[in-house]
């Protein structure tokens, strides 16, 4: 499966902060494997709650994450 725009955006923002998937997962309160699924394109439509938590951890808005969809 190819990464989605959302997955690439999450990975890019995470990398820009110098964080591992584990660090982002801990900050967002989700499993590391879930972050990996999003970044790889296996989880194309995360719940609004998960998007909100990831956005908050990355210090962006949900709209900024979704612009990439």
C-alpha positions in Angstrom: 0.0 0.0 0.0 1.2 3.5 -0.8 1.3 6.2 1.8 -1.6 8.7 1.7 -1.2 12.4 1.6 -2.3 12.4 5.3 0.3 9.7 6.1 3.1 11.7 4.3 2.0 14.8 6.1 2.1 13.2 9.6 5.5 11.7 8.8 6.9 15.0 7.5 5.7 16.9 10.5 7.0 14.2 12.9 10.4 14.2 11.2 10.6 18.0 11.3 10.3 17.8 15.0 13.0 15.1 15.2 10.5 12.6 16.8 10.2 8.9 16.3 6.9 7.2 15.8 7.1 6.2 19.5 7.5 9.8 20.6 4.6 11.0 18.5 2.4 8.1 19.7 3.2 8.9 23.3 2.4 12.6 22.9 -0.8 11.8 21.0 -1.9 9.0 23.3 -2.2 6.4 20.6 -0.3 3.2 19.8 3.0 3.4 17.8 1.6 0.8 15.5 -1.4 3.1 14.7 1.0 5.9 13.7 2.8 3.5 11.5 -0.4 2.4 9.9 -1.4 6.0 9.1 2.1 6.8 7.7 2.1 3.8 5.5 -1.4 4.3 4.2 -3.0 1.3 5.8 -5.3 3.5 8.0 -6.8 6.0 5.5 -9.5 7.4 7.7 -8.5 7.8 11.3 -11.3 8.9 13.7 -11.8 12.6 14.4 -10.5 12.0 17.9 -7.3 10.4 16.7 -6.8 13.2 14.2 -7.4 15.8 16.9 -4.9 14.1 19.3 -2.2 13.7 16.6 -2.7 17.3 15.4 -2.5 18.6 19.0 0.7 16.6 19.6 2.2 18.0 16.4 1.0 21.5 17.3 -1.1 22.0 14.1 -4.8 22.1 13.6 -6.9 19.2 12.3 -7.6 21.3 9.3 -3.9 21.6 8.6 -3.6 17.8 8.7 -6.7 17.3 6.6 -5.5 19.7 3.9 -3.3 16.9 2.8 -6.1 14.5 2.2 
